[in-house]
Amino acid sequence: MAEWRDAIALFLFVAGFIASCLTEFYCGTGSEHCPIDWSGAYGSNTADYHKGPGHCAKGAPDSGLGDPMLSVSSLLLAVAIVYLRWSGPLFTPLASAFLGIASFLFHANNSRITSILDFIGLNLLAPAFLCDIVRWKGYGKVAAVLFASLLTAVILVRLLIKDSYPKTNGQLSTFIYVAQPTITAITIVVAYLFGYIRRLLVGSVFIIAGSATLIAANNIPDFWGCVNTQLIEPHFWGHLLVAIGATLFCRAVEHNNGYTKLRFMAAGS
């Protein structure tokens, strides 16, 4: 039984929500009161990436946490790691945790390095769901090869696209909006064929709702201005919804007493 995992996950979500609010309260909406200095870690940022610390841009460049609430709430995506188990969910907890850390760094300091990490993380989550479902059915080697292939493709896409702001952002966004819905559709079909739709329904609703919220936040100009608190920003709630969805997905796998094991009889036996 994995009730202790549920308790830890719930605690981390509550603690993460409170930490997001408190960080914004103490740092300010634009990190104007945040003493963190990133310049030593990343060096000087080029104008193509660094436009100031977040939407409000009140703090000094290379310092603070950008939009503090968005930065800290990104770490909620790492909660899914609680359900990591070799005989349970594997790719999703790792991909979600990687995305959470990468998104935190990207929101806190928009440099080329953090932009690349965030892009890779964003494009790994849907493949992770697909590969964990395939692995859940017992096709572990197929899932591993598939995930490695998709990971390699994402890295190559990001590294081969020449950096040219804002053209680069448009190309990368187009890739995300085409690739992720396509992989998601394939995942839904595979889950249906394997008979997992009902078990994954609740988590899927949160993931789709969170993804739609993030898309709205990124494409509606009114959400890119400085606000009194990021609690009214769809981006924050998108982080929370996707994090809950990824965690519920992992929980669904974990509470199924591990993966179904397929035993193949040797030829001639």
C-alpha positions in Angstrom: 0.0 0.0 0.0 1.2 3.5 -0.7 -0.9 5.7 1.6 2.3 7.3 3.0 3.0 8.5 -0.5 -0.4 10.1 -0.7 0.1 11.9 2.6 3.5 13.2 1.5 2.1 14.4 -1.8 -0.8 16.2 -0.2 1.6 17.9 2.3 3.9 19.0 -0.4 1.0 20.5 -2.4 -0.2 22.5 0.6 3.3 23.5 1.6 4.1 24.5 -2.0 1.0 26.6 -2.3 1.7 28.4 0.9 5.4 28.9 0.0 4.4 30.4 -3.4 2.2 33.0 -1.6 4.8 33.8 1.1 7.6 34.1 -1.3 5.7 36.7 -3.4 4.7 38.5 -0.2 8.4 38.8 1.0 10.1 39.2 -2.4 7.5 41.5 -4.0 5.6 40.8 -7.2 8.7 41.7 -9.3 11.4 40.3 -6.9 12.3 43.9 -5.9 13.0 42.8 -2.4 14.6 39.4 -3.2 18.4 39.2 -2.5 19.1 36.2 -4.8 21.8 37.0 -7.4 22.0 34.7 -10.5 24.8 36.5 -12.3 27.5 34.2 -10.9 25.7 31.1 -12.0 24.8 32.1 -15.5 27.1 35.0 -16.4 25.8 38.0 -18.2 22.6 37.3 -20.2 22.1 38.5 -23.7 19.3 40.9 -24.6 17.7 38.2 -26.6 16.7 36.4 -23.5 16.9 38.6 -20.4 14.1 41.2 -20.5 14.0 41.8 -16.7 12.9 39.7 -13.8 9.4 38.5 -14.8 6.3 40.4 -15.8 6.7 43.3 -13.4 10.5 43.8 -14.0 10.9 45.8 -10.8 14.0 44.0 -9.5 17.5 44.2 -10.9 18.6 42.0 -13.9 20.1 38.7 -12.9 18.6 38.8 -9.5 15.6 37.7 -7.5 13.0 35.1 -8.5 11.4 36.8 -11.5 7.7 36.4 -10.7 8.2 34.7 -7.4 4.9 32.9 -7.2 5.3 31.5 -10.7 8.9 30.4 -9.9 8.1 28.6 -6.7 4.8 27.1 -7.9 6.8 25.5 -10.8 8.3 23.2 -8.1 4.9 21.7 -7.5 5.5 19.7 -10.7 8.2 17.8 -8.7 5.7 16.4 -6.3 5.0 13.5 -8.7 8.5 12.1 -7.8 6.9 10.8 -4.6 5.4 8.0 -6.6 8.6 7.0 -8.4 9.1 3.2 -8.3 10.8 0.8 -10.6 7.7 -1.4 -10.6 5.4 1.6 -10.8 5.5 5.0 -12.6 9.0 5.7 -13.9 9.1 8.2 -16.8 6.4 10.6 -15.6 7.8 11.3 -12.1 11.3 11.9 -13.5 10.0 14.1 -16.4 7.7 16.0 -14.2 10.4 16.7 -11.6 12.8 17.8 -14.3 10.2 20.1 -15.7 9.4 21.6 -12.3 13.1 22.4 -11.6 13.7 23.7 -15.2 10.6 25.8 -15.0 11.7 27.2 -11.7 15.0 28.2 -13.1 13.5 29.7 -16.2 11.0 31.8 -14.4 13.6 33.0 -11.9 16.3 33.7 -14.6 15.4 33.8 -18.3 18.8 32.8 -19.8 19.6 30.7 -22.8 20.5 27.7 -20.5 17.2 27.9 -18.5 15.2 28.4 -21.7 16.7 25.2 -23.2 16.0 23.2 -20.1 12.4 24.5 -19.8 11.8 23.6 -23.5 13.1 20.1 -23.0 11.0 19.6 -19.9 7.8 20.9 -21.5 8.2 18.5 -24.4 9.0 15.5 -22.2 5.9 15.3 -20.1 3.5 14.0 -22.8 6.0 11.4 -24.0 6.5 10.4 -20.4 2.8 9.7 -20.0 2.7 7.7 -23.2 5.8 5.6 -22.3 4.6 4.9 -18.7 1.3 3.6 -20.2 3.2 1.4 -22.6 5.5 0.2 -19.7 2.4 -0.3 -17.5 1.1 -2.8 -20.0 4.4 -4.7 -19.7 6.3 -3.5 -22.7 9.3 -2.1 -20.7 11.9 -2.3 -23.5 9.6 -0.7 -26.0 8.8 2.1 -23.6 12.5 2.7 -22.9 13.5 2.9 -26.5 10.5 5.2 -27.3 11.3 7.6 -24.5 15.0 7.7 -25.4 14.0 8.4 -29.1 11.6 11.2 -28.2 14.1 12.7 -25.7 16.8 12.8 -28.4 14.4 14.3 -30.9 13.4 17.1 -28.5 17.0 17.9 -27.7 18.0 18.0 -31.4 15.1 20.3 -32.3 16.0 22.8 -29.6 19.7 22.8 -30.4 19.3 22.9 -34.2 16.9 25.9 -34.1 19.2 29.0 -34.4 18.6 31.5 -31.6 17.1 34.7 -33.0 14.7 36.5 -30.7 11.7 36.7 -31.1 11.7 34.4 -34.1 13.1 31.6 -32.0 10.2 31.8 -29.6 7.7 31.6 -32.4 9.3 28.5 -33.9 9.6 26.8 -30.5 6.0 27.6 -29.6 4.8 26.2 -32.9 6.7 23.0 -32.2 5.1 22.7 -28.7 1.6 23.4 -29.9 1.9 20.8 -32.7 4.0 18.0 -31.1 2.3 17.9 -27.6 -1.3 17.7 -28.7 -0.3 15.0 -31.3 1.5 12.9 -28.6 -1.4 13.5 -26.2 -3.9 12.2 -28.8 -1.7 9.1 -29.4 -1.5 8.6 -25.6 -5.3 8.7 -25.2 -5.8 6.2 -28.0 -3.1 3.9 -26.5 -4.7 4.2 -23.0 -8.1 3.3 -24.5 -6.8 0.3 -26.4 -5.0 -0.9 -23.2 -8.2 -0.4 -21.1 -6.7 2.3 -18.9 -8.9 5.3 -19.7 -11.1 5.1 -16.6 -8.2 4.7 -14.2 -6.5 7.8 -15.8 -9.6 9.9 -16.3 -9.3 12.2 -13.3 -5.6 13.0 -13.8 -6.2 13.6 -17.5 -8.9 16.2 -16.8 -6.4 18.1 -14.6 -3.6 17.9 -17.1 -5.8 19.0 -20.0 -7.3 21.9 -18.0 -3.9 23.0 -16.8 -2.4 22.9 -20.3 -5.3 24.9 -21.7 -4.8 27.5 -18.8 -1.1 27.8 -19.6 -1.8 28.2 -23.3 -4.3 31.0 -22.5 -1.8 32.6 -20.1 0.9 32.6 -22.8 -1.2 33.9 -25.7 -3.5 36.6 -24.2 -1.6 39.9 -23.9 -3.5 41.0 -20.8 -1.9 38.3 -18.8 1.6 39.6 -19.5 1.4 42.8 -17.6 2.4 43.5 -14.0 -0.3 42.4 -11.5 -0.7 42.9 -7.7 -0.5 39.2 -7.1 0.1 36.2 -9.4 -2.8 34.5 -7.7 -5.0 36.1 -10.3 -2.7 34.9 -13.1 -3.8 31.8 -15.1 -0.1 30.8 -15.4 0.0 30.1 -11.7 -3.1 27.9 -11.8 -1.8 26.2 -14.9 1.3 25.1 -12.9 -0.9 23.8 -10.1 -3.4 22.0 -12.3 -0.7 20.2 -14.4 1.2 19.3 -11.3 -1.9 17.8 -9.7 -2.7 15.9 -13.0 0.8 14.5 -13.3 0.7 13.4 -9.6 -2.7 11.8 -10.0 -1.5 9.9 -13.1 1.4 8.5 -11.1 -0.9 7.7 -8.2 -3.2 5.7 -10.6 -0.3 3.6 -11.7 1.1 3.2 -8.2 -2.2 2.1 -6.7 -2.6 -0.6 -9.3 -0.1 -2.8 -7.4 2.6 -2.2 -10.0 2.6 -2.9 -13.7 1.0 -5.8 -15.4 3.7 -8.3 -16.2 3.5 -10.1 -19.5 5.2 -13.5 -19.7 6.3 -14.7 -23.0 6.7 -18.4 -23.5 10.0 -19.5 -25.1 9.7 -21.0 -28.5 9.2 -24.7 -28.4 8.3 -24.8 -24.7 
